[in-house]
């Protein structure tokens, strides 16, 4: 590393570390600068770049060389699917995608409501179980033989992401082979955008917890609906009605009030630093992009399982490449071999993640990214509300008002959507009369 970089890294560490860490001895701080979040972030990006940059150059080459017209041989179908897809024109995609997204409009409102409830229940069960298992894996030790023996803790969260993705890839791949899937025109490389943003949002979510207070976490996660809608305008050129923005703000306020009034005593409030704000902003941006890009890809009229296969294929490639370059893959496998209990927990964690992904892609396909984000925003409030009922915890007046605000916003959203559908049904006869 150049001498300039050796001098600059410690300075950045001193500026961006949590405020409590600055008071440590300078020698130990400088020795551990390679553990700093910005350094590890750049190392991960470098690992992903070794796969993304060659892939980008190959795609540019195939498109410039007019390979679609001149190519042949055994590799031609694979390259065509990865780089060009079925070359469906964008205007035709928009025409054929409308029935796919608005499939529910032809069915009854009761049927759509039941479908939405099934999606919400599946997401809640999958990710509540996933959260419990994740806390067990990341916060407790394995292999402790006695009270003095503290055992080993598993450290590399990126390996868990890889485990989750490889099982989801296997399940979706087998499903696509065993059951006939619709033909769609999406080039395979387009899945890599959602894969990269999904991996980075997961990393930022884990890392941000070290630098931000619990109230900041709550406000950020509860307000995700609004960034998702704004990202939808950028990625998919979507337009939202005023009542959709209003209900999004009300849901965010209601969930924030309930979570803050019900949970502040259970979580220590650490200092929010500039690093925490930057990482948290990265999490919100990456996460908002992921769901909207997946929503946009569904215009190619693919199934939820095909989307799951494509996204997880690139997630596996990116994570395994980064793990190999950092030397963490074989270290994690060795940890798994030493502790069979960890292997069991990792498999269960991956199964919950795979089931959750099935519900994620189906929900986005049927109802869009904004509705999916609302369901996931309500997940934390539902978990705390269940805890209150099961263990007899009292809900504060502020928390009760927050719950009322959330249900009011959901009622307004359903009411406005039903009115809008009714007006659309009555529009064609009026147009014919004119």
Secondary structure, 3 states (H helix, E strand, C coil): CCHHHHHHHHHHHHHHCCHHHCCCCHHHHHHCHHHCHHHHHHHHHHHHHHHHHHHHHHHHHHHHCCHHHHCCCCCHHHHHHHHHCCCCCHHHHHHHHHHHHCHHHHCCHHHHHHHHHHHHHHHHHHHHHHHHHHHHHHHCCECCCCCCCCCECCCCHHHHHHHHHHHHHHHHHHHHHHCCCCCCCCCHHHHHHHHHHHHHHHHHHHHHCCCCCHHHHHHHHHCHHHHHHHHHHHHCCCCCCHHHHHHHHHHHHHHHHHHHHHHCCCCCCCCCCHHHHHHHHHHHHHHHHHHHHHHHHHHHCCCHHHHHHHHHHHHHHHHHHHHHHHCHHHHHHHHHHHCHHHHHHHHHHHHHHHHHHHHHHHHHHHHCHHHHHHHHHHHHHHHHHHHHHHHCCCCCHHHHHHHHHHHHHHHHHHHHHHHHHHHHHHHHHHHHHC
